[in-house]
Amino acid sequence: MRNSIPVILLFPLVCFLSSIISILCEPNTLGVCNEKEKHALLRFKQAISDPANLLSSWSMDEDCCRWEAVLCNNVTGRVVELQLGNPYNSDYEFNTNLGGEISPALLELEFLSYLNLSWNYFEGRPIPSFLGSMGSLRYLDLSDAGFGGVVPHQLGNLSTLRHLDLGYNSGLYVENLDWISHLSFLKYLGLGRVDLHSEVHWLESMSMIPSLLELHLPGCRLDRNMVSSLGYANFTSLTVLDISGNDFDQEIPNWLFNSTSLVALHLYDNQFKGQISESFGQLKYLEYLDLDFNSFHGPIPTSIGNLSSLRYLFIGENPLINGTLPTSLGLLSNLEDLGVGGTSLTGNISEVHFTTLLKLKVLSIYKTSLSFHVNSNWTPPFQLEYLEAYSCKMGLKFPAWLQTQNSLSDIFLSSSGIVDTTPNWFWKWASSIQQIHLSDNQISGDLSQVVLNNSILDLSSNRFSGRLPLLSSNVVVLNIANNSFSGQIFPLICQKTDGRSKLEVLDISNNALSGELSDCWMHWPSLTHINLGNNNLSGEIPDSMGSLVALKALSLRNNSLYGDIPSSLGNCKVLGLLNLSDNKFLGIIPRWIVERMSLMIIHLRSNKFMGGIPSQICQLSSLRVLDLANNCLLGTIPKCLNNISAMAGGRSGGDFTVLEADYDYESYMESLILNIKGRDSEYKEILQYVRMIDLSSNNLSRSIPVEIFSLSGLQSLNLSRNHLTGMISVEIGGMKYLESLDLSRNNLSGEIPQTMTNLTFLDVLNLSYNNLSRRIPSGTQIQTFSPLSFFGNAELCGAPLPKNCPGDEEEETQRSTGVGENREFPEIAWFYVGMGSGFFVGLWGVCGCLFFNKAWRYAYFQYLDDIKDSAYVAIAIKLKWLHQKLGIYNTSNGKPI
């Protein structure tokens, strides 16, 4: 009986503990959230905009602890977290962002410790200052949320805050950062792209946060003047420092090397200069080091080999870094990504550089003078996933060690000096690689029996020969231009592939292909860019090309194609470039061409087109290049050409993406050979900025419409070799960007307008063989053109022609004798009289005062002595400094003075 009493007493205790455990294990067991907080959240919801209805679960009928993005304490039911960051990562296309006003009702959430509003869009509204009164907050993320204005200093009242991220908003700035030092428990601070330019003492303020582990300040407009205010910073606990994208323009400050706990250091794009310090070797915990896009010079320090934990090393795009690649890098056994491209490194890369790099996955050595010198039977210790070695010396032979790399997805070996035949193993080995770039080498081989399977393949400008290869359905871009492929195009175009073809870009230009264009283009529905120019193709354009509804650019220039342009091409609704030049096409210009509003470039020169220029061409507001030269066109030049806004709007490039295929981090860009300034030149990267009209060598007649001179953005205008009459309008002076003007071999009459002297960019001018008369206008550069620019105009006179205008002989005689000018207006004589008297008065005005006033005379000569002494001392100090600098420089190169 005595033993049963404790058991009876223990039973209620067990029941109580069971209840507590049940409550703790099952969230929201209490089932009721705080009513006051529930109403506060509903007021918050009412104030914000929610176009995607992400907060549809927030209603009076539901327990607020079960609402989307709300987390309550399991025991008390009080709201502790609001996870309102956009789950779609600011997908503006689908408008899933929260916006509107942030209601002060949040102040009623007394126990809220976590607030995330990132990846939303609050339209430049300021961060609410009342957030500084939410004393329970430990985590506050307002990054990338479209906030603007000044960062409220009240945030300094959040004394328990551990995480604060205000980065990547819309024009946030700070007036001072004194408040930041009050956040003594802060571990993470993100101020990316917050303007800190006004806060000179940013470093001092942030170094007073003893618990800070991560500091992110990319793109904050920090500069050298803001660092010099403090020579030392106490960041001994810091593990991540990101100050990239600023403008320090100085050497790396020494305090940085005292931050010995650093794991990640982002210093790229800062204009840091000087040599890369050997002190980097002290940061023994460093795993990530990014020094890309700066102005460092000198060698890479060997001490970097001491960073045994380093996984990512980026020193690229520092053109002044020179010397050799240190062999100590071969000791970085944890290195996964090495980037030294875009530097002036020289010397050899050998097996020693990769001794222990078992984990290396990315090697980027592009645009350097480094040379690969490894044994032909070398087996690397690593398995690369990405090799970027274009514009680097890989050796004359094809790198045999590549066949040991079974994980490669992208390989860039363009312009790498390879003069070899592709080895037998290469194409089978390369079949699983996504991108292969081998352009601009001297690689040869026959691809007739090869089936290409790579997504992106650039073999242009090599020596490949034989029949065209076959393609799998996986190929997206095939560029084999500038090779020696021969045979017909039929086997490639009419092949059968497994599955729907993904091919978007096909460039086989500048080869030796022959035969007709096959009528199998319906098999390639994804094609956007086709370039078959400069081959020996013949026949007509097949109707099946009209099935390519995604086609943006079609270039068939310099072949032997003939016939009419098929009307089926009118189905290509997004066509932006049409280049059919140097063929034998005939007939009138199809109506669909001049109604295709997407067209930016029409290049039909050197064919046999007849009829007139359709006036509908004026509707093509995006047209940049119109070349109809060397055809048989009749009639007049349309008066409405001034409606082509792309030629009238200055030099703006506009939307040129229709003529460029982007894929991953590469792109295929269309090129065009244009006759500008009297010579053929290829335009590629700058093609988007070209504005030209060439209607030369046709049978156009009547006057040049004055409207054409309203195209102020036009850079080249060629109307030569027609039958144009009338005068050159004075409106030509408004073509402020014109660089080349050719109106030669027409029947133009009248005088050359004086306004032509306004064409300050004019570089090429040809008005020869017309009926122009009177004096050539004088001014700017008109007289600098060759006399050949004006020959063949019998009534034209004046410089630069040797023929003088009436009255020129008398004026020349008067100038040589000095008569006439001095007879009525003797300005020259009076000029010399005035200059002499002025000199006499000025000289004796100063000397007389010094001669008669002894005190002034002493003071003046004492002043001259002081200036002489100061100059002597300054020059002596400067010479000594220069001598010391030269001594240091020569010592660093092993040549002490």
PAFIPA-406254 format. One line per 8 residues: number of its first residue (from 0); their letters; for each residue x, y negated, z negated of C-alpha. Coordinates in steps of 0.001 Angstrom, whole numbers, padded with zeros to 6 digits. Example, Ala and Ser with C-alpha at 12.3 -4.5 7.8 and 13.67 -1.06 7.14 Angstrom:
// PAFIPA-406254
0) AS) 012300:004500:-007800; 013670:001060:-007140
//
This chain:
// PAFIPA-406254
0) MRNSIPVI) 000000:000000:000000; 002885:-002326:-000741; 004366:-001550:002693; 001106:-002400:004525; 001091:-006043:003383; 004071:-007154:005495; 002559:-005401:008550; -000691:-007282:008080
8) LLFPLVCF) 001223:-010558:007744; 003344:-009783:010850; 000354:-009164:013144; -000743:-012856:013489; 002894:-013828:014163; 003135:-011318:017018; -000082:-012618:018537; 001164:-016210:018330
16) LSSIISIL) 004461:-015336:020026; 002632:-013439:022763; 000511:-016491:023502; 003562:-018735:023717; 005328:-016306:026046; 002220:-016095:028230; 002041:-019872:028493; 005724:-020161:029383
24) CEPNTLGV) 005610:-017410:032003; 002474:-018596:033817; 002620:-022171:035089; -000394:-024379:034493; -001975:-021769:032195; -003558:-024650:030364; -005290:-025450:033675; -005811:-029137:032937
32) CNEKEKHA) -003553:-032020:033859; -003581:-035311:032063; -006649:-037276:033220; -004884:-040627:032965; -002047:-039399:035189; -004516:-037835:037614; -006253:-041161:038183; -002864:-042893:038480
40) LLRFKQAI) -001845:-040505:041248; -005111:-041066:043082; -004526:-044839:042986; -001028:-044217:044294; -002461:-042144:047159; -005002:-044838:047963; -002291:-047483:048393; -000058:-045529:050771
48) SDPANLLS) -000710:-044470:054361; -000715:-040760:055126; -001343:-040290:058868; -000567:-036562:058779; -002836:-036005:055762; 000015:-034389:053829; -001710:-035226:050520; -005062:-033711:051444
56) SWSMDEDC) -004978:-031548:048305; -004998:-034651:046074; -008662:-034839:045080; -010762:-035225:041931; -011993:-031667:042259; -008565:-030103:041854; -006204:-029910:038913; -003475:-032424:039717
64) CRWEAVLC) -000839:-029931:038585; -001842:-027803:041560; -001638:-030621:044081; 000897:-030549:046913; 004252:-032140:045951; 003270:-032477:042234; 005043:-030533:039509; 003859:-030560:035893
72) NNVTGRVV) 005379:-029407:032655; 004185:-025837:032048; 003363:-026529:028401; 002123:-030112:028283; 000608:-030432:031750; 002283:-033854:032152; 003568:-034781:035632; 007372:-034525:035728
80) ELQLGNPY) 008158:-034411:039468; 006841:-035990:042670; 008471:-034307:045677; 007219:-036625:048415; 010211:-036440:050748; 009069:-035884:054336; 009352:-032140:055012; 009647:-032841:058739
88) NSDYEFNT) 012804:-034956:058375; 011350:-038215:059632; 009823:-036804:062790; 008557:-040121:064160; 007158:-038458:067275; 004469:-036709:065234; 004113:-039584:062729; 004299:-037523:059565
96) NLGGEISP) 005775:-040321:057464; 004206:-041768:054366; 004058:-045549:054374; 002154:-048522:053037; 002466:-049868:049491; 003887:-048090:046467; 001419:-048649:043663; 002503:-049672:040115
104) ALLELEFL) 000188:-046867:038988; 003345:-044749:038920; 004212:-046497:035647; 001502:-044439:033960; 003479:-041255:034647; 005403:-041585:031406; 007290:-038304:031734; 008182:-038511:035442
112) SYLNLSWN) 011828:-037526:035750; 012046:-036761:039500; 010847:-039041:042336; 011679:-038315:045980; 010282:-040574:048720; 013035:-039904:051299; 012530:-039563:055055; 009402:-041706:055103
120) YFEGRPIP) 008820:-045150:056583; 007738:-048119:054461; 008177:-050675:057254; 010904:-052793:055678; 009079:-053386:052394; 011304:-054082:049375; 012002:-051413:046803; 009503:-052064:043968
128) SFLGSMGS) 011277:-053595:041004; 008880:-051845:038617; 010712:-048584:039320; 013323:-049930:036906; 010748:-049538:034102; 010265:-045794:034607; 012625:-044888:031812; 012277:-041105:032128
136) LRYLDLSD) 013637:-040949:035675; 016698:-038773:036099; 016443:-038323:039902; 015485:-041106:042343; 015804:-040583:046117; 014604:-043420:048354; 016951:-042666:051254; 015962:-043066:054891
144) AGFGGVVP) 012558:-044385:053919; 012443:-047713:055760; 012914:-049970:052740; 014401:-053440:053225; 015461:-056546:051355; 017530:-056865:048213; 018132:-053867:045962; 016403:-054741:042649
152) HQLGNLST) 018810:-055097:039748; 016106:-053648:037473; 017256:-050198:038583; 020085:-050727:036121; 017548:-050131:033320; 017238:-046434:034238; 019775:-045420:031613; 019122:-041675:031954
160) LRHLDLGY) 019441:-041581:035753; 021670:-038818:037156; 020955:-039121:040891; 020369:-042344:042860; 020196:-042414:046669; 019193:-045595:048493; 021064:-044867:051723; 020085:-045315:055363
168) NSGLYVEN) 017205:-047744:055004; 016165:-050793:057046; 018389:-053686:056057; 018888:-053145:052330; 021518:-055357:050726; 022835:-056180:047274; 023626:-059550:045750; 025751:-058059:042986
176) LDWISHLS) 026390:-054655:041482; 026814:-055565:037836; 023764:-053450:036976; 025289:-050269:038396; 027709:-049960:035463; 024747:-049534:033073; 023965:-046137:034624; 026480:-044362:032429
184) FLKYLGLG) 025107:-040856:033122; 024994:-041232:036908; 026583:-038354:038792; 025462:-039068:042376; 025312:-042510:044022; 024319:-042879:047674; 024304:-046366:049237; 024878:-045457:052872
192) RVDLHSEV) 024394:-048488:055164; 023357:-050713:052279; 025026:-054075:052941; 027594:-054613:050176; 029416:-057401:051971; 028447:-060013:049380; 029731:-057950:046451; 033481:-058462:046292
200) HWLESMSM) 033863:-056473:043067; 032050:-053328:044192; 035018:-051131:043344; 035347:-052483:039829; 031627:-052006:039124; 031514:-048432:040397; 034705:-047340:038685; 033008:-048128:035326
208) IPSLLELH) 030616:-045165:035735; 032468:-042477:033771; 030347:-039507:034865; 030282:-040242:038611; 030977:-037170:040748; 029798:-038225:044209; 030049:-041697:045765; 028642:-042234:049269
216) LPGCRLDR) 029246:-045680:050834; 029335:-045156:054625; 028621:-048176:056811; 028326:-050680:053942; 030307:-053504:055623; 033164:-053156:053181; 036396:-054831:054273; 039981:-055392:053168
224) NMVSSLGY) 039216:-058493:051105; 036854:-056506:048931; 039458:-053891:048067; 042256:-056262:047139; 040294:-057535:044143; 041194:-054395:042217; 044404:-052474:042566; 043288:-049565:040430
232) ANFTSLTV) 040075:-047590:040127; 039212:-044990:037525; 037751:-042221:039672; 039467:-039285:038010; 036221:-037275:037863; 035118:-038036:041409; 034737:-034979:043653; 033198:-036563:046779
240) LDISGNDF) 034084:-039990:048217; 032605:-041216:051500; 033610:-044740:052559; 033515:-044048:056308; 032317:-046501:058926; 033557:-049654:057190; 036174:-052233:058202; 039061:-052051:055766
248) DQEIPNWL) 041789:-052822:058329; 044603:-052103:055869; 046672:-049266:054525; 044943:-046723:052311; 044998:-048159:048740; 047142:-046310:046212; 044303:-045855:043697; 042818:-043291:046029
256) FNSTSLVA) 045603:-040843:045305; 044874:-041014:041566; 041481:-039391:042238; 042986:-035956:041853; 039629:-034182:041420; 038510:-034989:044964; 037062:-032116:046944; 035764:-034093:049950
264) LHLYDNQF) 037185:-037354:051312; 035531:-039153:054243; 037638:-042036:055593; 036839:-041931:059308; 036125:-045018:061450; 037595:-047603:059074; 040501:-049185:060991; 042871:-047939:058311
272) KGQISESF) 046424:-048516:059466; 049955:-047713:058433; 051329:-044225:058103; 049350:-041369:056599; 050820:-041139:053115; 052642:-038090:051827; 050636:-038700:048641; 047733:-036818:050196
280) GQLKYLEY) 049605:-033722:049097; 048692:-034577:045482; 044966:-034004:046057; 045282:-030288:045420; 041524:-029589:045198; 040738:-031192:048527; 038623:-029052:050856; 037438:-031695:053342
288) LDLDFNSF) 039607:-034527:054742; 038383:-036735:057598; 040718:-039446:058912; 039275:-039614:062445; 038895:-042890:064379; 041382:-045083:062555; 044602:-046895:063481; 047169:-044759:061700
296) HGPIPTSI) 050600:-044461:063230; 053624:-042273:062731; 053749:-038551:062029; 051329:-036285:060218; 052791:-035811:056707; 054156:-032361:055966; 052692:-032582:052441; 049265:-031762:053850
304) GNLSSLRY) 050528:-028209:053952; 050329:-028257:050125; 046524:-028547:050191; 045895:-024857:049758; 042113:-025338:049357; 041692:-027392:052537; 038996:-026076:054872; 038357:-029035:057186
312) LFIGENPL) 041077:-031384:058489; 040289:-034149:060982; 042999:-036581:062099; 041791:-037124:065670; 041222:-040312:067656; 044223:-042067:066142; 046121:-042881:069347; 049244:-044096:067520
320) INGTLPTS) 049827:-040909:065546; 052892:-039329:067095; 055623:-036834:066380; 055096:-033108:066349; 052461:-030963:064722; 053958:-030014:061324; 054554:-026305:060892; 053405:-026699:057276
328) LGLLSNLE) 049826:-026690:058607; 050337:-022993:059145; 050255:-022567:055357; 046633:-023715:055035; 045192:-020256:054617; 041639:-021550:053992; 041533:-023881:056998; 038442:-023400:059181
336) DLGVGGTS) 038399:-026551:061328; 041460:-028418:062640; 041011:-031582:064727; 044014:-033555:065973; 042687:-034515:069432; 043031:-038017:070831; 046484:-038607:069336; 049976:-039018:070788
344) LTGNISEV) 051323:-035812:069295; 054029:-034125:071353; 056118:-031001:071200; 055266:-027342:071194; 052593:-025359:069407; 053882:-021920:068529; 052885:-018900:066489; 054421:-020546:063402
352) HFTTLLKL) 051641:-023133:063326; 049036:-020399:062818; 050879:-018044:060481; 048249:-017837:057749; 045250:-019460:059471; 043118:-016345:059240; 039902:-018345:058734; 040356:-020844:061567
360) KVLSIYKT) 037151:-021186:063615; 037468:-024559:065356; 040623:-025854:067078; 040483:-029306:068656; 043718:-030541:070258; 042288:-032359:073295; 043961:-035388:074904; 047392:-034847:073389
368) SLSFHVNS) 050822:-034040:074827; 051065:-030848:072836; 052191:-027762:074735; 051175:-024201:073921; 054265:-021990:073793; 053372:-018536:072533; 054397:-015058:073603; 052282:-013506:076322
376) NWTPPFQL) 051412:-010635:073960; 050607:-012869:070984; 047601:-011833:068932; 046322:-014781:066851; 045406:-014115:063209; 042134:-016038:063638; 038868:-015633:065522; 037893:-018971:067063
384) EYLEAYSC) 034313:-020060:067669; 035159:-023360:069371; 038275:-024288:071372; 038669:-027868:072608; 041965:-028217:074445; 041170:-030285:077527; 043864:-032714:078710; 046382:-030634:076798
392) KMGLKFPA) 049237:-028505:078165; 048189:-024890:077897; 050925:-023691:080265; 050895:-022671:083915; 049610:-019174:083204; 046107:-018399:082046; 046237:-018002:078218; 046314:-014231:077697
400) WLQTQNSL) 045627:-014549:073973; 042083:-015693:074707; 040977:-012112:075329; 041558:-011368:071630; 038930:-013980:070670; 035587:-012230:070366; 033610:-014972:068604; 034140:-017889:071002
408) SDIFLSSS) 030996:-019754:072009; 032528:-022867:073610; 035814:-023262:075464; 037127:-026534:076921; 040295:-026159:079013; 039727:-028861:081647; 042828:-030705:082883; 045092:-028368:080921
416) GIVDTTPN) 047683:-027753:083661; 046771:-024140:084468; 048057:-022984:087879; 047041:-019350:088031; 044508:-016815:089216; 041810:-015827:086767; 042876:-012485:085269; 040802:-009350:085841
424) WFWKWASS) 039583:-009275:082253; 038369:-012884:082158; 034817:-012811:083562; 033739:-009736:081658; 035225:-011155:078466; 033619:-014578:079114; 030115:-013265:079746; 029017:-013912:076150
432) IQQIHLSD) 030459:-017454:075916; 027912:-020278:076012; 030045:-023065:077516; 033087:-022718:079784; 034840:-025849:081025; 037816:-025178:083320; 037570:-028188:085648; 040490:-030159:087089
440) NQISGDLS) 043048:-027375:087068; 044519:-025298:089881; 042815:-022046:089016; 042114:-019692:091905; 040174:-016504:092363; 037369:-014870:094323; 034002:-014951:092531; 032032:-013079:095190
448) QVVLNNSI) 031496:-010054:092964; 030973:-011998:089725; 027611:-012472:088032; 027839:-015587:085882; 026003:-015441:082556; 027176:-018576:080755; 024764:-021325:079799; 027090:-024182:080835
456) LDLSSNRF) 029766:-023529:083455; 032050:-026204:084910; 034645:-024858:087352; 034838:-028001:089483; 038038:-029280:091091; 039938:-025998:091261; 040918:-023537:093999; 038191:-020922:093745
464) SGRLPLLS) 037297:-019357:097056; 035189:-016673:098724; 031419:-016393:098763; 029270:-017974:096088; 028828:-016015:092835; 025490:-014734:091617; 023765:-016095:088519; 021858:-014620:085640
472) SNVVVLNI) 018724:-016306:084402; 020664:-017692:081404; 022687:-020224:083413; 021578:-023831:082798; 024387:-025840:084413; 026592:-024645:087290; 029187:-027097:088590; 031565:-025553:091136
480) ANNSFSGQ) 032146:-028712:093192; 035496:-029471:094830; 036599:-025908:095482; 036955:-023753:098603; 033799:-021663:098507; 032589:-020606:101945; 029829:-018612:103579; 026117:-019214:103350
488) IFPLICQK) 024037:-020431:100454; 021386:-017779:101090; 022754:-015033:098734; 022743:-017414:095782; 019433:-019172:096352; 017436:-016093:097385; 018784:-013707:094746; 016381:-012075:092316
496) TDGRSKLE) 017008:-012724:088630; 015699:-010995:085544; 013212:-013360:083998; 012499:-017010:084721; 015596:-018970:085727; 016793:-021699:083347; 019047:-023390:085923; 018771:-027188:085689
504) VLDISNNA) 021950:-028447:087375; 023421:-027038:090598; 026457:-028812:092044; 028220:-027061:094951; 029369:-030252:096678; 032697:-030614:098476; 033124:-026989:099540; 033032:-025235:102921
512) LSGELSDC) 029515:-023786:102859; 027765:-023249:106169; 024437:-022090:107528; 020960:-023338:106790; 019342:-024285:103507; 017393:-021202:102503; 013666:-021398:101910; 013836:-019763:098452
520) WMHWPSLT) 013900:-022779:096170; 010681:-021738:094467; 012778:-019221:092467; 014491:-022098:090590; 011615:-024070:089020; 013759:-025680:086286; 016154:-027480:088638; 016554:-031186:087893
528) HINLGNNN) 019818:-032016:089715; 020933:-030608:093088; 024128:-031688:094847; 025070:-029843:098042; 026878:-032784:099616; 029961:-032681:101814; 029618:-029147:103178; 028860:-027793:106653
536) LSGEIPDS) 025171:-027060:106093; 022782:-027345:109014; 019102:-027040:109830; 016118:-028744:108227; 015191:-029284:104602; 012934:-026325:103688; 009423:-026987:102416; 010100:-024910:099286
544) MGSLVALK) 012241:-027725:097905; 008979:-029514:097296; 008141:-026903:094649; 010861:-028336:092394; 008518:-030614:090458; 011164:-031330:087785; 013733:-032532:090331; 015358:-035842:089367
552) ALSLRNNS) 018291:-036062:091792; 018805:-034597:095273; 022064:-035148:097142; 022610:-033577:100565; 025046:-036167:101947; 027575:-035518:104695; 026237:-032300:106198; 024700:-031590:109593
560) LYGDIPSS) 021079:-031506:108510; 018470:-032787:110940; 014761:-033204:111553; 012144:-035057:109555; 012172:-035290:105773; 009450:-032839:104688; 006366:-034319:103105; 006504:-031548:100460
568) LGNCKVLG) 009273:-033476:098708; 006538:-035901:097736; 005625:-033377:095030; 008833:-034253:093194; 007163:-036897:091056; 010181:-037744:088854; 012769:-038015:091613; 015252:-040760:090687
576) LLNLSDNK) 018033:-040320:093257; 017667:-039403:096915; 020932:-039187:098855; 020563:-037934:102430; 023321:-040077:103939; 025625:-039026:106790; 023327:-036460:108365; 021138:-036403:111498
584) FLGIIPRW) 017698:-037028:110043; 015302:-038901:112265; 011798:-040309:112371; 010357:-043074:110255; 011077:-043435:106538; 008362:-041302:104882; 005681:-043201:103023; 006076:-041045:099901
592) IVERMSLM) 009651:-042285:099430; 008650:-045916:099130; 005781:-044982:096825; 007875:-042898:094440; 008026:-045329:091506; 010701:-043308:089666; 013290:-043843:092410; 016364:-045751:091340
600) IIHLRSNK) 018670:-044925:094243; 017724:-044554:097919; 020778:-043671:099999; 019824:-042903:103617; 022697:-044500:105538; 024191:-043053:108733; 021197:-041152:110049; 018778:-041792:112936
608) FMGGIPSQ) 015819:-043261:111097; 013613:-045500:113235; 010754:-047896:112770; 010524:-050679:110244; 011366:-050945:106554; 008039:-050272:104779; 006903:-053195:102654; 005802:-050701:099970
616) ICQLSSLR) 009466:-050407:099036; 009007:-053640:097081; 006908:-051722:094564; 009938:-049743:093362; 010657:-051894:090330; 013400:-049521:089075; 015365:-049501:092342; 019036:-050282:091869
624) VLDLANNC) 020660:-049116:095095; 019046:-049435:098519; 021322:-048270:101348; 019679:-047907:104781; 022760:-048904:106784; 023746:-047497:110149; 020319:-046333:111319; 017988:-047513:114090
632) LLGTIPKC) 015602:-049590:111994; 013636:-052373:113683; 011564:-055359:112637; 012094:-057787:109791; 013424:-057593:106271; 010444:-057417:103865; 009795:-060755:102171; 008728:-059098:098922
640) LNNISAMA) 012107:-057656:097905; 012170:-060149:095028; 009600:-057891:093315; 012282:-055270:092635; 012796:-056278:089017; 015828:-054026:088394; 017763:-056115:090933; 016508:-059408:089564
648) GGRSGGDF) 017199:-058897:085888; 020917:-059443:085497; 023360:-056701:084614; 021334:-054689:082143; 021791:-050963:082703; 018195:-050118:081880; 016902:-046582:081538; 019328:-044430:083487
656) TVLEADYD) 018655:-041127:081738; 016654:-039894:084711; 019974:-039488:086553; 021853:-037758:083739; 021506:-034251:082350; 022389:-034015:078656; 023200:-030688:077065; 024667:-030216:073596
664) YESYMESL) 027462:-032798:073302; 028220:-032846:077034; 026424:-034264:080041; 026314:-033966:083797; 026234:-037360:085452; 025405:-038064:089062; 028003:-039760:091250; 027590:-041742:094445
672) ILNIKGRD) 029961:-042887:097182; 029038:-046460:098055; 030486:-048853:100580; 030968:-052013:098559; 033493:-054735:099325; 034327:-053079:102629; 035560:-049769:101262; 034080:-046458:100142
680) SEYKEILQ) 034383:-045860:096389; 032907:-043259:094085; 030711:-044591:091300; 029886:-042370:088340; 030051:-043695:084784; 029355:-047273:085940; 026759:-046302:088541; 023987:-047421:086210
688) YVRMIDLS) 025306:-050996:086395; 025481:-051202:090216; 022923:-053353:092071; 023262:-053365:095867; 021364:-053679:099147; 022945:-052554:102413; 020849:-052894:105582; 023798:-053314:107933
696) SNNLSRSI) 024194:-051837:111442; 020516:-051704:112335; 018336:-053687:114751; 016682:-056009:112242; 015662:-059415:113558; 014287:-062842:112629; 015417:-064861:109620; 016700:-063675:106277
704) PVEIFSLS) 013730:-064041:103898; 014451:-066621:101240; 012945:-064256:098641; 015949:-061932:098842; 018095:-064677:097327; 015966:-064503:094161; 017599:-061180:093256; 019913:-062784:090743
712) GLQSLNLS) 021202:-059426:089477; 022360:-058242:092900; 026102:-057579:093156; 026470:-056579:096791; 024438:-057700:099809; 025296:-056478:103305; 023088:-057530:106226; 025802:-057471:108877
720) RNHLTGMI) 025558:-056153:112454; 021903:-056935:113011; 020103:-059588:115065; 019208:-061963:112257; 018625:-065622:113097; 017915:-068847:111282; 019806:-070583:108504; 021272:-069375:105226
728) SVEIGGMK) 018960:-070676:102517; 020287:-072934:099783; 018631:-070499:097334; 021645:-068220:097775; 023319:-070222:095001; 021079:-068475:092469; 022662:-065044:093019; 024977:-065568:090055
736) YLESLDLS) 026321:-061999:089866; 027004:-061545:093580; 030452:-060064:094195; 030247:-059084:097856; 028361:-060832:100677; 028516:-059733:104320; 026328:-061524:106870; 028722:-061077:109793
744) RNNLSGEI) 027845:-060310:113434; 024375:-061802:113461; 022958:-064935:115104; 022782:-067146:112007; 023021:-070893:112609; 023259:-074146:110719; 025688:-075045:108019; 026924:-072975:105107
752) PQTMTNLT) 024961:-074252:102078; 026964:-076131:099458; 025233:-074020:096771; 027393:-071071:097797; 030124:-072612:095665; 028034:-071544:092634; 028835:-067886:093337; 031716:-067698:090883
760) FLDVLNLS) 031875:-063870:090920; 032164:-063695:094705; 035159:-061573:095672; 034404:-060543:099265; 032827:-062868:101826; 032287:-062263:105534; 030330:-064767:107631; 032226:-064125:110858
768) YNNLSRRI) 030755:-064001:114345; 027618:-066053:113893; 026646:-069516:115131; 027403:-071406:111926; 028505:-075029:112223; 029858:-078069:110392; 032262:-078165:107484; 032892:-075169:105195
776) PSGTQIQT) 031830:-076242:101664; 034650:-077137:099336; 034810:-076001:095739; 035603:-073080:093459; 037035:-070171:095448; 035513:-070671:098930; 038819:-072006:100309; 040697:-068979:098918
784) FSPLSFFG) 039019:-066549:101329; 040830:-065462:104457; 040124:-067374:107674; 038901:-064030:109024; 035798:-064487:106817; 034731:-067390:109078; 036103:-066478:112535; 033755:-066338:115490
792) NAELCGAP) 031777:-069474:114530; 032807:-071962:117219; 031304:-075014:115507; 032630:-074241:112017; 035515:-076345:110684; 037501:-077117:107587; 039660:-075068:105236; 040489:-072226:105269
800) LPKNCPGD) 040068:-072377:109085; 042909:-074116:110950; 040343:-076245:112796; 039870:-079704:111292; 036511:-081405:111140; 035911:-084778:112865; 037521:-087559:110841; 039993:-085250:109056
808) EEEETQRS) 042974:-086619:111096; 042273:-090239:110076; 041923:-089301:106399; 045169:-087332:106558; 046991:-090308:108101; 045662:-092613:105398; 046794:-090269:102651; 050297:-089927:104102
816) TGVGENRE) 050861:-093701:104534; 049104:-094769:101353; 047208:-097387:103375; 043494:-097892:102984; 043276:-096459:099496; 045568:-099035:097871; 044456:-101864:100146; 040975:-102224:098659
824) FPEIAWFY) 041253:-100239:095432; 044819:-100302:094082; 044070:-097916:091226; 047464:-096214:091464; 049432:-099449:090968; 047336:-100533:088004; 047690:-097072:086482; 051464:-097382:086345
832) VGMGSGFF) 051304:-101003:085068; 048971:-099956:082243; 051085:-096920:081347; 054280:-099017:081098; 052783:-101752:078940; 051100:-099199:076689; 054390:-097406:076120; 056172:-100680:075244
840) VGLWGVCG) 053514:-101790:072734; 053277:-098365:071064; 057033:-097920:070730; 057756:-101333:069191; 054649:-101173:067028; 056278:-098292:065129; 059963:-099229:065422; 059302:-102886:064538
848) CLFFNKAW) 057640:-101947:061250; 060549:-099693:060292; 063120:-102290:061325; 061669:-105147:059273; 060375:-103185:056216; 063202:-101550:054232; 060919:-099548:051872; 058982:-098025:054779
856) RYAYFQYL) 062249:-097231:056546; 063625:-095327:053511; 060347:-093435:052983; 060141:-092464:056662; 063657:-091014:056885; 063273:-089279:053496; 060138:-087602:054902; 062107:-086410:057945
864) DDIKDSAY) 064811:-084956:055658; 062193:-083069:053606; 060696:-081573:056773; 064147:-080478:057943; 064928:-078800:054587; 061558:-077013:054484; 062008:-075732:058030; 065513:-074455:057242
872) VAIAIKLK) 064350:-072555:054145; 061340:-071037:055935; 063477:-069846:058857; 066089:-068343:056515; 063444:-066400:054546; 061811:-065176:057744; 065127:-063964:059171; 065940:-062092:055951
880) WLHQKLGI) 062475:-060448:055927; 062843:-059440:059559; 066302:-058029:058873; 064937:-055915:055995; 062008:-054681:058092; 064329:-053648:060896; 066505:-051889:058385; 063548:-049910:056977
888) YNTSNGKP) 062345:-049016:060446; 065734:-047774:061589; 066224:-045812:058380; 062875:-044055:058857; 064138:-042925:062229; 067374:-041644:060880; 069348:-044661:062141; 070167:-046971:059245
896) I) 071556:-050360:060067
//
